[in-house]
Amino acid sequence: MSFVVCEKCKKRLIERLPNGLWRFRFGKRPGKENAVVEMLIHGSLKIRCFRDYCGHINTLNYLPNIDDFQSPQSEASQPDQAEKSPSK
């Protein structure tokens, strides 16, 4: 779990999941594990800080997990297995 915090006051705003999605949870209920509101967000977003005295607007850019992405150039630069083995 990693949380993104407000750039100004450092309050936790939203959670970033390992797959790149944002998870927004709001409204704790005593004795319950689930939040009242839970959203999974794919993409970039702007979110205002929840603290009354702060109100800073944070811009969060969606960048995909680099491990899940392989560019066409890196695929082309890798030789095929057949080319690696010596032919007899």
C-alpha positions in Angstrom: 0.0 0.0 0.0 1.3 3.4 -0.9 -0.5 6.7 -0.2 -0.3 10.0 -2.0 -0.2 12.9 0.4 -1.1 16.5 -0.1 1.8 18.5 -1.5 1.1 21.4 0.9 0.1 19.8 4.3 1.1 16.2 3.9 -2.4 14.7 4.7 -3.1 11.3 3.1 -5.4 11.8 0.2 -5.6 8.6 -1.9 -4.1 5.2 -2.1 -2.1 3.9 -5.1 -2.5 0.2 -5.8 0.4 -1.9 -7.3 -1.5 -2.2 -10.6 -1.5 1.6 -11.0 -5.2 2.2 -10.0 -6.1 4.9 -7.5 -8.3 3.7 -4.6 -10.3 6.4 -2.9 -12.0 5.5 0.4 -14.2 7.9 2.4 -16.4 7.5 5.5 -15.2 5.3 8.2 -17.9 3.4 10.2 -17.1 2.3 13.8 -16.6 -1.5 14.0 -16.8 -2.0 10.3 -13.9 -2.6 7.9 -15.6 -1.3 4.7 -15.8 2.4 3.9 -19.1 4.1 3.0 -17.6 5.3 -0.3 -14.9 3.4 -2.2 -13.9 4.2 -5.8 -11.2 2.7 -8.0 -10.0 5.2 -10.5 -8.0 4.6 -13.7 -6.3 7.7 -15.1 -5.1 11.1 -14.0 -7.1 13.2 -11.5 -7.1 16.4 -9.5 -8.1 16.1 -5.9 -8.6 18.9 -3.3 -7.1 18.4 0.1 -9.8 17.6 2.7 -8.5 19.8 5.5 -10.4 23.0 5.8 -7.4 25.2 6.3 -5.5 23.7 3.4 -7.7 23.2 0.3 -4.7 22.7 -2.0 -5.5 21.1 -5.4 -3.2 18.2 -6.1 -2.8 16.9 -9.7 -2.0 13.2 -9.8 -0.9 11.9 -13.2 -1.5 8.3 -14.1 1.7 6.6 -15.2 1.5 2.8 -15.9 3.6 0.4 -13.9 6.8 0.2 -16.0 7.1 -3.6 -15.2 3.7 -4.2 -17.0 4.8 -2.3 -20.1 7.4 -3.3 -22.8 8.0 -1.0 -25.6 8.1 -2.3 -29.2 11.7 -1.1 -29.5 12.9 -3.3 -26.6 11.2 -6.3 -28.2 12.9 -5.7 -31.5 16.3 -5.4 -29.9 16.1 -8.9 -28.4 17.3 -11.6 -30.7 15.2 -14.7 -31.2 16.1 -18.0 -29.5 16.7 -19.6 -32.9 19.3 -17.0 -33.8 21.2 -17.6 -30.5 21.7 -21.3 -30.9 24.5 -22.4 -33.3 23.2 -24.2 -36.4 24.8 -27.5 -37.3 
